[in-house]
Amino acid sequence: PPVLMIGQSILVLVGIALGVLLLIGGIATLKRKRSGPQYIKYWVVTRLVLLAIGLVFLFLTLDLNLQYQEEVRVSLIEMMRASNLSEEQISERMPELSLTQLRTTMITWALAISAMTAICPIILGLVITSGRIREEWQGWP
């Protein structure tokens, strides 16, 4: 569906821009410029905000996404039938899941991946703003 494609594309493009920001911050930090850690702090905050926006987008489009997944599942089953697979082989490869199971699985995976994705920005933000390290880079030109 177009709304899913557009939303995901925007999230990916912003993510790429954030990668560039992190790269610039990393290079400036290696050169011991005060702007480097500042860029990294901006990246940390923006990355976590983007992560939250992604989760909100997921919950707003959850039903549409589930409907799309069901359409893909039906198409795959039709392709398997066309390739002369038995119904038993098809059901082994494409087990029947209830809407509740699909919804729960999607939410669980989204939250787990989001939590794992948040670890790096959180740790980097804590390290770069910790007392001694912050004092050191604030003295850079």
Summary of the structure (lengths in Angstrom):
residues: 141
radius of gyration: 21.8
end to end distance: 49.8
largest distance: 70.7
contacts: 361
relative contact order: 0.12
helix: 86%
strand: 0%
